[in-house]
Amino acid sequence: MNNKVMTALIFGGAAVAIGSFVGYKIATDKELREYLLRNVQDAFNISKRKVAGMTEDVAMRTARMTRNPKINQEWVENQWEAIGF
């Protein structure tokens, strides 16, 4: 029992120490924050492009499968926005 408690305390302490170091590094390193933010924004933009690239056929099938006509309406609105209206 004592070995399990000691092991848990050691791993818990190591997790706190590592978390503290990572938090300190992010809080004090401006370049690291900018790098992480840039990566998150890139991932978001890629995801957004993939969703915007949904074809009408896929939108219609999705609307039929989910019985949700709003999906098709949103797709049409996105197409109008894409061409500038």
MIDREN-530266 format. One record per atom (N, C-alpha, C): residue number from 0; residue in three letters; chain; atom name; y, x, z. Coordinates in steps of 0.05 Angstrom, whole numbers, plus 5000, padded with zeros to 4 digits. Example, Ala and Ser with C-alpha at 12.3 -4.5 7.8 and 13.67 -1.06 7.14 Angstrom:
<sites>
@zavo=0	margu=Ala	lolum=A	rofi=N	y=4886	x=5264	z=5156;
@zavo=0	margu=Ala	lolum=A	rofi=CA	y=4910	x=5246	z=5156;
@zavo=0	margu=Ala	lolum=A	rofi=C	y=4934	x=5264	z=5156;
@zavo=1	margu=Ser	lolum=A	rofi=N	y=4955	x=5257	z=5142;
@zavo=1	margu=Ser	lolum=A	rofi=CA	y=4979	x=5273	z=5143;
@zavo=1	margu=Ser	lolum=A	rofi=C	y=5001	x=5258	z=5157;
</sites>
This chain:
<sites>
@zavo=0	margu=Met	lolum=A	rofi=N	y=4976	x=5016	z=5000;
@zavo=0	margu=Met	lolum=A	rofi=CA	y=5000	x=5000	z=5000;
@zavo=0	margu=Met	lolum=A	rofi=C	y=5025	x=5017	z=5000;
@zavo=1	margu=Asn	lolum=A	rofi=N	y=5025	x=5039	z=5016;
@zavo=1	margu=Asn	lolum=A	rofi=CA	y=5049	x=5056	z=5017;
@zavo=1	margu=Asn	lolum=A	rofi=C	y=5054	x=5070	z=4991;
@zavo=2	margu=Asn	lolum=A	rofi=N	y=5032	x=5077	z=4977;
@zavo=2	margu=Asn	lolum=A	rofi=CA	y=5036	x=5091	z=4951;
@zavo=2	margu=Asn	lolum=A	rofi=C	y=5049	x=5072	z=4931;
@zavo=3	margu=Lys	lolum=A	rofi=N	y=5041	x=5047	z=4931;
@zavo=3	margu=Lys	lolum=A	rofi=CA	y=5053	x=5027	z=4913;
@zavo=3	margu=Lys	lolum=A	rofi=C	y=5083	x=5023	z=4919;
@zavo=4	margu=Val	lolum=A	rofi=N	y=5090	x=5021	z=4944;
@zavo=4	margu=Val	lolum=A	rofi=CA	y=5117	x=5017	z=4952;
@zavo=4	margu=Val	lolum=A	rofi=C	y=5134	x=5042	z=4944;
@zavo=5	margu=Met	lolum=A	rofi=N	y=5123	x=5066	z=4950;
@zavo=5	margu=Met	lolum=A	rofi=CA	y=5138	x=5090	z=4942;
@zavo=5	margu=Met	lolum=A	rofi=C	y=5142	x=5092	z=4912;
@zavo=6	margu=Thr	lolum=A	rofi=N	y=5121	x=5086	z=4897;
@zavo=6	margu=Thr	lolum=A	rofi=CA	y=5123	x=5087	z=4868;
@zavo=6	margu=Thr	lolum=A	rofi=C	y=5144	x=5067	z=4858;
@zavo=7	margu=Ala	lolum=A	rofi=N	y=5144	x=5043	z=4869;
@zavo=7	margu=Ala	lolum=A	rofi=CA	y=5164	x=5023	z=4862;
@zavo=7	margu=Ala	lolum=A	rofi=C	y=5192	x=5032	z=4868;
@zavo=8	margu=Leu	lolum=A	rofi=N	y=5195	x=5044	z=4892;
@zavo=8	margu=Leu	lolum=A	rofi=CA	y=5222	x=5055	z=4899;
@zavo=8	margu=Leu	lolum=A	rofi=C	y=5231	x=5077	z=4881;
@zavo=9	margu=Ile	lolum=A	rofi=N	y=5212	x=5095	z=4874;
@zavo=9	margu=Ile	lolum=A	rofi=CA	y=5219	x=5117	z=4856;
@zavo=9	margu=Ile	lolum=A	rofi=C	y=5227	x=5107	z=4829;
@zavo=10	margu=Phe	lolum=A	rofi=N	y=5211	x=5089	z=4818;
@zavo=10	margu=Phe	lolum=A	rofi=CA	y=5218	x=5078	z=4791;
@zavo=10	margu=Phe	lolum=A	rofi=C	y=5243	x=5061	z=4792;
@zavo=11	margu=Gly	lolum=A	rofi=N	y=5247	x=5046	z=4813;
@zavo=11	margu=Gly	lolum=A	rofi=CA	y=5271	x=5030	z=4817;
@zavo=11	margu=Gly	lolum=A	rofi=C	y=5296	x=5048	z=4818;
@zavo=12	margu=Gly	lolum=A	rofi=N	y=5293	x=5069	z=4834;
@zavo=12	margu=Gly	lolum=A	rofi=CA	y=5316	x=5088	z=4836;
@zavo=12	margu=Gly	lolum=A	rofi=C	y=5322	x=5102	z=4810;
@zavo=13	margu=Ala	lolum=A	rofi=N	y=5300	x=5109	z=4795;
@zavo=13	margu=Ala	lolum=A	rofi=CA	y=5304	x=5122	z=4769;
@zavo=13	margu=Ala	lolum=A	rofi=C	y=5318	x=5102	z=4749;
@zavo=14	margu=Ala	lolum=A	rofi=N	y=5310	x=5077	z=4750;
@zavo=14	margu=Ala	lolum=A	rofi=CA	y=5322	x=5057	z=4733;
@zavo=14	margu=Ala	lolum=A	rofi=C	y=5352	x=5053	z=4739;
@zavo=15	margu=Val	lolum=A	rofi=N	y=5358	x=5053	z=4765;
@zavo=15	margu=Val	lolum=A	rofi=CA	y=5387	x=5050	z=4773;
@zavo=15	margu=Val	lolum=A	rofi=C	y=5402	x=5075	z=4764;
@zavo=16	margu=Ala	lolum=A	rofi=N	y=5391	x=5098	z=4767;
@zavo=16	margu=Ala	lolum=A	rofi=CA	y=5405	x=5123	z=4759;
@zavo=16	margu=Ala	lolum=A	rofi=C	y=5409	x=5124	z=4729;
@zavo=17	margu=Ile	lolum=A	rofi=N	y=5389	x=5117	z=4714;
@zavo=17	margu=Ile	lolum=A	rofi=CA	y=5392	x=5117	z=4685;
@zavo=17	margu=Ile	lolum=A	rofi=C	y=5412	x=5096	z=4676;
@zavo=18	margu=Gly	lolum=A	rofi=N	y=5410	x=5072	z=4687;
@zavo=18	margu=Gly	lolum=A	rofi=CA	y=5429	x=5051	z=4681;
@zavo=18	margu=Gly	lolum=A	rofi=C	y=5458	x=5059	z=4688;
@zavo=19	margu=Ser	lolum=A	rofi=N	y=5461	x=5072	z=4710;
@zavo=19	margu=Ser	lolum=A	rofi=CA	y=5488	x=5081	z=4718;
@zavo=19	margu=Ser	lolum=A	rofi=C	y=5499	x=5102	z=4699;
@zavo=20	margu=Phe	lolum=A	rofi=N	y=5482	x=5120	z=4691;
@zavo=20	margu=Phe	lolum=A	rofi=CA	y=5490	x=5141	z=4672;
@zavo=20	margu=Phe	lolum=A	rofi=C	y=5498	x=5129	z=4645;
@zavo=21	margu=Val	lolum=A	rofi=N	y=5482	x=5111	z=4635;
@zavo=21	margu=Val	lolum=A	rofi=CA	y=5488	x=5098	z=4609;
@zavo=21	margu=Val	lolum=A	rofi=C	y=5514	x=5082	z=4611;
@zavo=22	margu=Gly	lolum=A	rofi=N	y=5517	x=5067	z=4633;
@zavo=22	margu=Gly	lolum=A	rofi=CA	y=5542	x=5052	z=4637;
@zavo=22	margu=Gly	lolum=A	rofi=C	y=5566	x=5070	z=4639;
@zavo=23	margu=Tyr	lolum=A	rofi=N	y=5564	x=5092	z=4653;
@zavo=23	margu=Tyr	lolum=A	rofi=CA	y=5586	x=5111	z=4655;
@zavo=23	margu=Tyr	lolum=A	rofi=C	y=5592	x=5123	z=4628;
@zavo=24	margu=Lys	lolum=A	rofi=N	y=5572	x=5130	z=4613;
@zavo=24	margu=Lys	lolum=A	rofi=CA	y=5576	x=5143	z=4587;
@zavo=24	margu=Lys	lolum=A	rofi=C	y=5590	x=5123	z=4568;
@zavo=25	margu=Ile	lolum=A	rofi=N	y=5581	x=5098	z=4568;
@zavo=25	margu=Ile	lolum=A	rofi=CA	y=5594	x=5078	z=4550;
@zavo=25	margu=Ile	lolum=A	rofi=C	y=5623	x=5073	z=4559;
@zavo=26	margu=Ala	lolum=A	rofi=N	y=5628	x=5072	z=4585;
@zavo=26	margu=Ala	lolum=A	rofi=CA	y=5654	x=5067	z=4595;
@zavo=26	margu=Ala	lolum=A	rofi=C	y=5674	x=5089	z=4590;
@zavo=27	margu=Thr	lolum=A	rofi=N	y=5664	x=5114	z=4589;
@zavo=27	margu=Thr	lolum=A	rofi=CA	y=5683	x=5137	z=4587;
@zavo=27	margu=Thr	lolum=A	rofi=C	y=5684	x=5149	z=4559;
@zavo=28	margu=Asp	lolum=A	rofi=N	y=5664	x=5144	z=4542;
@zavo=28	margu=Asp	lolum=A	rofi=CA	y=5663	x=5157	z=4515;
@zavo=28	margu=Asp	lolum=A	rofi=C	y=5672	x=5137	z=4494;
@zavo=29	margu=Lys	lolum=A	rofi=N	y=5697	x=5141	z=4485;
@zavo=29	margu=Lys	lolum=A	rofi=CA	y=5709	x=5123	z=4465;
@zavo=29	margu=Lys	lolum=A	rofi=C	y=5694	x=5124	z=4439;
@zavo=30	margu=Glu	lolum=A	rofi=N	y=5686	x=5148	z=4430;
@zavo=30	margu=Glu	lolum=A	rofi=CA	y=5671	x=5150	z=4405;
@zavo=30	margu=Glu	lolum=A	rofi=C	y=5645	x=5135	z=4406;
@zavo=31	margu=Leu	lolum=A	rofi=N	y=5631	x=5137	z=4428;
@zavo=31	margu=Leu	lolum=A	rofi=CA	y=5605	x=5123	z=4431;
@zavo=31	margu=Leu	lolum=A	rofi=C	y=5610	x=5092	z=4430;
@zavo=32	margu=Arg	lolum=A	rofi=N	y=5630	x=5083	z=4443;
@zavo=32	margu=Arg	lolum=A	rofi=CA	y=5636	x=5054	z=4442;
@zavo=32	margu=Arg	lolum=A	rofi=C	y=5643	x=5045	z=4414;
@zavo=33	margu=Glu	lolum=A	rofi=N	y=5658	x=5061	z=4399;
@zavo=33	margu=Glu	lolum=A	rofi=CA	y=5665	x=5054	z=4372;
@zavo=33	margu=Glu	lolum=A	rofi=C	y=5640	x=5055	z=4354;
@zavo=34	margu=Tyr	lolum=A	rofi=N	y=5623	x=5074	z=4358;
@zavo=34	margu=Tyr	lolum=A	rofi=CA	y=5598	x=5076	z=4343;
@zavo=34	margu=Tyr	lolum=A	rofi=C	y=5580	x=5052	z=4347;
@zavo=35	margu=Leu	lolum=A	rofi=N	y=5577	x=5044	z=4373;
@zavo=35	margu=Leu	lolum=A	rofi=CA	y=5560	x=5021	z=4379;
@zavo=35	margu=Leu	lolum=A	rofi=C	y=5572	x=4995	z=4368;
@zavo=36	margu=Leu	lolum=A	rofi=N	y=5599	x=4992	z=4371;
@zavo=36	margu=Leu	lolum=A	rofi=CA	y=5612	x=4969	z=4360;
@zavo=36	margu=Leu	lolum=A	rofi=C	y=5610	x=4967	z=4330;
@zavo=37	margu=Arg	lolum=A	rofi=N	y=5613	x=4989	z=4316;
@zavo=37	margu=Arg	lolum=A	rofi=CA	y=5610	x=4990	z=4287;
@zavo=37	margu=Arg	lolum=A	rofi=C	y=5582	x=4982	z=4279;
@zavo=38	margu=Asn	lolum=A	rofi=N	y=5561	x=4992	z=4293;
@zavo=38	margu=Asn	lolum=A	rofi=CA	y=5534	x=4984	z=4287;
@zavo=38	margu=Asn	lolum=A	rofi=C	y=5528	x=4954	z=4291;
@zavo=39	margu=Val	lolum=A	rofi=N	y=5539	x=4943	z=4313;
@zavo=39	margu=Val	lolum=A	rofi=CA	y=5536	x=4915	z=4318;
@zavo=39	margu=Val	lolum=A	rofi=C	y=5550	x=4898	z=4296;
@zavo=40	margu=Gln	lolum=A	rofi=N	y=5574	x=4906	z=4289;
@zavo=40	margu=Gln	lolum=A	rofi=CA	y=5589	x=4892	z=4268;
@zavo=40	margu=Gln	lolum=A	rofi=C	y=5574	x=4894	z=4241;
@zavo=41	margu=Asp	lolum=A	rofi=N	y=5563	x=4917	z=4234;
@zavo=41	margu=Asp	lolum=A	rofi=CA	y=5548	x=4920	z=4210;
@zavo=41	margu=Asp	lolum=A	rofi=C	y=5524	x=4902	z=4209;
@zavo=42	margu=Ala	lolum=A	rofi=N	y=5509	x=4901	z=4232;
@zavo=42	margu=Ala	lolum=A	rofi=CA	y=5486	x=4883	z=4233;
@zavo=42	margu=Ala	lolum=A	rofi=C	y=5494	x=4854	z=4230;
@zavo=43	margu=Phe	lolum=A	rofi=N	y=5516	x=4847	z=4243;
@zavo=43	margu=Phe	lolum=A	rofi=CA	y=5525	x=4819	z=4240;
@zavo=43	margu=Phe	lolum=A	rofi=C	y=5533	x=4812	z=4212;
@zavo=44	margu=Asn	lolum=A	rofi=N	y=5547	x=4831	z=4199;
@zavo=44	margu=Asn	lolum=A	rofi=CA	y=5556	x=4826	z=4171;
@zavo=44	margu=Asn	lolum=A	rofi=C	y=5532	x=4824	z=4152;
@zavo=45	margu=Ile	lolum=A	rofi=N	y=5512	x=4841	z=4156;
@zavo=45	margu=Ile	lolum=A	rofi=CA	y=5488	x=4839	z=4139;
@zavo=45	margu=Ile	lolum=A	rofi=C	y=5474	x=4813	z=4143;
@zavo=46	margu=Ser	lolum=A	rofi=N	y=5472	x=4804	z=4168;
@zavo=46	margu=Ser	lolum=A	rofi=CA	y=5459	x=4778	z=4174;
@zavo=46	margu=Ser	lolum=A	rofi=C	y=5475	x=4756	z=4161;
@zavo=47	margu=Lys	lolum=A	rofi=N	y=5501	x=4757	z=4163;
@zavo=47	margu=Lys	lolum=A	rofi=CA	y=5518	x=4736	z=4152;
@zavo=47	margu=Lys	lolum=A	rofi=C	y=5515	x=4735	z=4122;
@zavo=48	margu=Arg	lolum=A	rofi=N	y=5514	x=4758	z=4109;
@zavo=48	margu=Arg	lolum=A	rofi=CA	y=5511	x=4759	z=4079;
@zavo=48	margu=Arg	lolum=A	rofi=C	y=5484	x=4746	z=4071;
@zavo=49	margu=Lys	lolum=A	rofi=N	y=5463	x=4752	z=4086;
@zavo=49	margu=Lys	lolum=A	rofi=CA	y=5437	x=4741	z=4079;
@zavo=49	margu=Lys	lolum=A	rofi=C	y=5437	x=4710	z=4082;
@zavo=50	margu=Val	lolum=A	rofi=N	y=5450	x=4700	z=4102;
@zavo=50	margu=Val	lolum=A	rofi=CA	y=5451	x=4671	z=4106;
@zavo=50	margu=Val	lolum=A	rofi=C	y=5469	x=4659	z=4084;
@zavo=51	margu=Ala	lolum=A	rofi=N	y=5491	x=4672	z=4077;
@zavo=51	margu=Ala	lolum=A	rofi=CA	y=5509	x=4661	z=4057;
@zavo=51	margu=Ala	lolum=A	rofi=C	y=5495	x=4662	z=4029;
@zavo=52	margu=Gly	lolum=A	rofi=N	y=5476	x=4680	z=4026;
@zavo=52	margu=Gly	lolum=A	rofi=CA	y=5463	x=4682	z=4000;
@zavo=52	margu=Gly	lolum=A	rofi=C	y=5440	x=4662	z=3996;
@zavo=53	margu=Met	lolum=A	rofi=N	y=5438	x=4643	z=4014;
@zavo=53	margu=Met	lolum=A	rofi=CA	y=5417	x=4623	z=4012;
@zavo=53	margu=Met	lolum=A	rofi=C	y=5421	x=4607	z=3986;
@zavo=54	margu=Thr	lolum=A	rofi=N	y=5401	x=4604	z=3970;
@zavo=54	margu=Thr	lolum=A	rofi=CA	y=5403	x=4590	z=3945;
@zavo=54	margu=Thr	lolum=A	rofi=C	y=5403	x=4560	z=3951;
@zavo=55	margu=Glu	lolum=A	rofi=N	y=5413	x=4545	z=3931;
@zavo=55	margu=Glu	lolum=A	rofi=CA	y=5414	x=4516	z=3934;
@zavo=55	margu=Glu	lolum=A	rofi=C	y=5385	x=4504	z=3937;
@zavo=56	margu=Asp	lolum=A	rofi=N	y=5366	x=4516	z=3923;
@zavo=56	margu=Asp	lolum=A	rofi=CA	y=5339	x=4507	z=3926;
@zavo=56	margu=Asp	lolum=A	rofi=C	y=5328	x=4509	z=3954;
@zavo=57	margu=Val	lolum=A	rofi=N	y=5334	x=4532	z=3967;
@zavo=57	margu=Val	lolum=A	rofi=CA	y=5325	x=4536	z=3994;
@zavo=57	margu=Val	lolum=A	rofi=C	y=5340	x=4516	z=4013;
@zavo=58	margu=Ala	lolum=A	rofi=N	y=5365	x=4512	z=4008;
@zavo=58	margu=Ala	lolum=A	rofi=CA	y=5381	x=4493	z=4024;
@zavo=58	margu=Ala	lolum=A	rofi=C	y=5369	x=4465	z=4022;
@zavo=59	margu=Met	lolum=A	rofi=N	y=5362	x=4457	z=3997;
@zavo=59	margu=Met	lolum=A	rofi=CA	y=5352	x=4430	z=3993;
@zavo=59	margu=Met	lolum=A	rofi=C	y=5324	x=4427	z=4007;
@zavo=60	margu=Arg	lolum=A	rofi=N	y=5307	x=4448	z=4004;
@zavo=60	margu=Arg	lolum=A	rofi=CA	y=5281	x=4446	z=4017;
@zavo=60	margu=Arg	lolum=A	rofi=C	y=5283	x=4445	z=4047;
@zavo=61	margu=Thr	lolum=A	rofi=N	y=5302	x=4461	z=4058;
@zavo=61	margu=Thr	lolum=A	rofi=CA	y=5306	x=4461	z=4087;
@zavo=61	margu=Thr	lolum=A	rofi=C	y=5316	x=4434	z=4096;
@zavo=62	margu=Ala	lolum=A	rofi=N	y=5335	x=4423	z=4081;
@zavo=62	margu=Ala	lolum=A	rofi=CA	y=5346	x=4396	z=4088;
@zavo=62	margu=Ala	lolum=A	rofi=C	y=5324	x=4375	z=4087;
@zavo=63	margu=Arg	lolum=A	rofi=N	y=5306	x=4377	z=4067;
@zavo=63	margu=Arg	lolum=A	rofi=CA	y=5285	x=4357	z=4065;
@zavo=63	margu=Arg	lolum=A	rofi=C	y=5264	x=4360	z=4088;
@zavo=64	margu=Met	lolum=A	rofi=N	y=5258	x=4385	z=4093;
@zavo=64	margu=Met	lolum=A	rofi=CA	y=5237	x=4391	z=4114;
@zavo=64	margu=Met	lolum=A	rofi=C	y=5247	x=4382	z=4142;
@zavo=65	margu=Thr	lolum=A	rofi=N	y=5273	x=4387	z=4147;
@zavo=65	margu=Thr	lolum=A	rofi=CA	y=5283	x=4381	z=4174;
@zavo=65	margu=Thr	lolum=A	rofi=C	y=5296	x=4353	z=4174;
@zavo=66	margu=Arg	lolum=A	rofi=N	y=5297	x=4340	z=4151;
@zavo=66	margu=Arg	lolum=A	rofi=CA	y=5310	x=4313	z=4149;
@zavo=66	margu=Arg	lolum=A	rofi=C	y=5338	x=4315	z=4159;
@zavo=67	margu=Asn	lolum=A	rofi=N	y=5352	x=4336	z=4151;
@zavo=67	margu=Asn	lolum=A	rofi=CA	y=5379	x=4341	z=4160;
@zavo=67	margu=Asn	lolum=A	rofi=C	y=5397	x=4345	z=4136;
@zavo=68	margu=Pro	lolum=A	rofi=N	y=5412	x=4325	z=4127;
@zavo=68	margu=Pro	lolum=A	rofi=CA	y=5429	x=4328	z=4104;
@zavo=68	margu=Pro	lolum=A	rofi=C	y=5453	x=4346	z=4109;
@zavo=69	margu=Lys	lolum=A	rofi=N	y=5459	x=4351	z=4134;
@zavo=69	margu=Lys	lolum=A	rofi=CA	y=5482	x=4368	z=4141;
@zavo=69	margu=Lys	lolum=A	rofi=C	y=5478	x=4397	z=4130;
@zavo=70	margu=Ile	lolum=A	rofi=N	y=5453	x=4406	z=4129;
@zavo=70	margu=Ile	lolum=A	rofi=CA	y=5447	x=4433	z=4119;
@zavo=70	margu=Ile	lolum=A	rofi=C	y=5457	x=4436	z=4090;
@zavo=71	margu=Asn	lolum=A	rofi=N	y=5452	x=4416	z=4074;
@zavo=71	margu=Asn	lolum=A	rofi=CA	y=5461	x=4417	z=4046;
@zavo=71	margu=Asn	lolum=A	rofi=C	y=5491	x=4415	z=4044;
@zavo=72	margu=Gln	lolum=A	rofi=N	y=5504	x=4399	z=4061;
@zavo=72	margu=Gln	lolum=A	rofi=CA	y=5533	x=4396	z=4061;
@zavo=72	margu=Gln	lolum=A	rofi=C	y=5546	x=4423	z=4069;
@zavo=73	margu=Glu	lolum=A	rofi=N	y=5535	x=4436	z=4088;
@zavo=73	margu=Glu	lolum=A	rofi=CA	y=5546	x=4462	z=4096;
@zavo=73	margu=Glu	lolum=A	rofi=C	y=5543	x=4483	z=4074;
@zavo=74	margu=Trp	lolum=A	rofi=N	y=5520	x=4482	z=4060;
@zavo=74	margu=Trp	lolum=A	rofi=CA	y=5516	x=4501	z=4038;
@zavo=74	margu=Trp	lolum=A	rofi=C	y=5537	x=4496	z=4016;
@zavo=75	margu=Val	lolum=A	rofi=N	y=5542	x=4471	z=4009;
@zavo=75	margu=Val	lolum=A	rofi=CA	y=5562	x=4464	z=3989;
@zavo=75	margu=Val	lolum=A	rofi=C	y=5590	x=4473	z=3998;
@zavo=76	margu=Glu	lolum=A	rofi=N	y=5597	x=4469	z=4023;
@zavo=76	margu=Glu	lolum=A	rofi=CA	y=5623	x=4478	z=4034;
@zavo=76	margu=Glu	lolum=A	rofi=C	y=5625	x=4508	z=4032;
@zavo=77	margu=Asn	lolum=A	rofi=N	y=5604	x=4523	z=4038;
@zavo=77	margu=Asn	lolum=A	rofi=CA	y=5605	x=4552	z=4036;
@zavo=77	margu=Asn	lolum=A	rofi=C	y=5609	x=4561	z=4008;
@zavo=78	margu=Gln	lolum=A	rofi=N	y=5597	x=4547	z=3989;
@zavo=78	margu=Gln	lolum=A	rofi=CA	y=5600	x=4554	z=3960;
@zavo=78	margu=Gln	lolum=A	rofi=C	y=5629	x=4549	z=3952;
@zavo=79	margu=Trp	lolum=A	rofi=N	y=5641	x=4528	z=3960;
@zavo=79	margu=Trp	lolum=A	rofi=CA	y=5670	x=4522	z=3954;
@zavo=79	margu=Trp	lolum=A	rofi=C	y=5688	x=4544	z=3966;
@zavo=80	margu=Glu	lolum=A	rofi=N	y=5682	x=4552	z=3991;
@zavo=80	margu=Glu	lolum=A	rofi=CA	y=5697	x=4573	z=4004;
@zavo=80	margu=Glu	lolum=A	rofi=C	y=5694	x=4599	z=3989;
@zavo=81	margu=Ala	lolum=A	rofi=N	y=5670	x=4604	z=3979;
@zavo=81	margu=Ala	lolum=A	rofi=CA	y=5665	x=4630	z=3966;
@zavo=81	margu=Ala	lolum=A	rofi=C	y=5681	x=4633	z=3940;
@zavo=82	margu=Ile	lolum=A	rofi=N	y=5686	x=4610	z=3927;
@zavo=82	margu=Ile	lolum=A	rofi=CA	y=5702	x=4612	z=3902;
@zavo=82	margu=Ile	lolum=A	rofi=C	y=5732	x=4608	z=3906;
@zavo=83	margu=Gly	lolum=A	rofi=N	y=5739	x=4603	z=3932;
@zavo=83	margu=Gly	lolum=A	rofi=CA	y=5768	x=4603	z=3939;
@zavo=83	margu=Gly	lolum=A	rofi=C	y=5780	x=4576	z=3942;
@zavo=84	margu=Phe	lolum=A	rofi=N	y=5765	x=4555	z=3944;
@zavo=84	margu=Phe	lolum=A	rofi=CA	y=5777	x=4528	z=3949;
@zavo=84	margu=Phe	lolum=A	rofi=C	y=5774	x=4520	z=3977;
</sites>
